[in-house]
Amino acid sequence: MTNSNLNRLVILTGPSCVGKSPLDRAFGKLNPDIRERLSKFVLYISRLPRPGELDGMDYFFRSREQIETLEKKPGYIVMDVRGDLQAVNIDEIVTLLQKKDVFFEGNPFVAQALQAHPKLLKIQRLGIFLSPISKEEITYLKRPELHVSLPGLITDMMRRKLLRRTRKQKGELSLIDLENIERRASSAYKELKEAWRFDYVIPNHDGEDSENWDAFYYPLGDARKTLRAFAELLEGKIPPVVEKWEEDILP
């Protein structure tokens, strides 16, 4: 049963560097009519801004000490995610939902907390998970004769994406950068195991490291397919590229 007094909460989630941020930017640029119907909810985060990120638009960038104080305030959820402290104001989401649909783009840990929060249980939700690998690819790689370690493969896959993204942003990488990359890559498999909890999974091989999002103005390759699938889901259609994962798809 949904709460008819509130609008819909749209959640876009997935591992770090899977393509959530470029999808959000491309969607706003190429589907402004749909995007204008969504009020984007912004997280608090303790890390420093990446190149191009803006305070209040991408995140509210605050110190760990400042975010820790939010834990004592009513209505806030505070979580340690991949080494970063993050916070969500649930009461603010409820207020926004009284006016229009709300869009949240972030990691699966916070996304799950939103889906399970008592104040948000009875609202209409659309949960979309971006995956760097498809259901068919997982099924193939699980064949015993291939001797593939899926945790190891997915960690290495995301490590390479994160390395390419960070080099593109910063050039030379510091030890702190490398540690951050390893922490995020190592978390990806655990996060993918939670994809079944969301309504739809969109396989997307063009992560944030890919030029297919913005090098040629219009997205190409998987970036284009992902953008189209996301827009169609928001319009109530179910495109053929989207998947529904079972709980046991990953061992």
Summary of the structure (lengths in Angstrom):
residues: 251
radius of gyration: 17.8
end to end distance: 32.5
largest distance: 54.3
contacts: 768
relative contact order: 0.19
helix: 44%
strand: 18%
